[in-house]
Amino acid sequence: MADRREGRPRSIRDLVEGLSVRPDLRYGARRLDTADALREVLGEVLGTAVAARCRVGSINGTEARLECRDNATAFRARFYVPDILQAVAARLEADDVKSVRVTVSVHGWPVEGESEPRT
């Protein structure tokens, strides 16, 4: 990007320093780290079969939403919420996730036998 006042390009170092002080961007990066940690933990805590039927839906503040494909999977995942929280806290430095809400959502999941999700 060019500095419009001086008519010359800004250095990469100046751009990175300018972006690193913005809390909205730092918080967004932490949210990505949290989502990655949740995905890793699901396979370990729930097992691969149950984790394949769950996905991280959203992270609002310190609450993560775990979307499950069906009621039976959601019912089972609710029992493991304390274990999920403990495993995520072990991976992350801060208390980025303090609660997990388990919901049932079939929107965007592939139909049995199909490879692509319906929209």
N, C-alpha and C positions, 0 to 999 in steps of 0.2 A: 504494500500500500504506500502511496506517496503522501508525504507531509504537504498538505495543500498550502501551508503558509510559506514554506521555503522552496517548494517545487522539487524536492529530491526524495528518493525512496528512503524509508526507515529501515534500520537494520533488523535482522531477525531477533537479535538479543533484546532490542527495545520492544518489539512486538510481543515476545514471550513474557518479558517482565510486566508489560501492560496487561496481558491477559491473566497472569498468575495472581494478581492482586484482586481480581474480580471474584467475589464469593459465589456468585451464581454459577460460574464455570467450574470452580473447585468443587462445589456441591454436586454438580452434574457428574463429574468424574468419580466422586465417591459413590454416587448412586449406581454407576456402572460397575464399580468394584463390588458393591453389595449384591447386585443382581448376579454377577458371576459367582460370588461365594454361595449364594442361595442355590444356583444350579448345581454346583459341585456337591453341596451338602445333601441335596435331594436324593441323589443316587446312593450316597453312603448310608443315610438314615432310613429311607423308605425302601431301598432295594431298587434294582434296575427295572423290574416289571411295573411296580407302582409308580416310580418316578417317570417312566415313559408316558404315563397317563396324566401327569401334572406338568404345569409350567408356571413360571413367574409372570404374573399378570401386570402388576404395577407396584411401585413403591411410592407411597404418599407420606412424606415426613418420615416417621420411624415405623410405619406400618407397611408390611409387605402383603400383597395379595397373591395367594397361591390358587391358580385355577386348575380344577380337576375336570376330567372328561365325563365322569359319571358320579352318581351319589355314593356308590360303594367305595370308590377310590377316595372321595372327599371325606367320608366317614372314617376311613382308615387313617388318612393323613392328619385328621384333627387330633388323634391320639398321640401323634409324634411331634406336635408343635413345640413342646418344651425341649425335646431333643434337637429339633431343627434350630431353635433359638440359641441353644448352648453351643452347637457346632459352628454356627455363623459367628457368634461372639468370640470363639476361639480363633477364627481366621482373621477377623477385623480388629483394628486397634480401638475404635470408638464404638459406642452403642448406636450403630446406624439402624439396626432393626430391633425394636423392643416388643413388637407383636406381629403375629402372622394371622391373617384372615383367610380361611379356606372357603372357597366358593366353587360352585359347579357352573361351568361354562362350556357349552358345546359349539359356540360360534368360532369358526376358523379351524376346527379340528377336521382332519380327513375322515370321510365316511369309511366304515370297515370295507376293505378291499380296494379303496381308491388310494392313489399316491399323493394327490394334490388336495389341499383343503378347499372346501366350497366357500364362496364369498357371497 
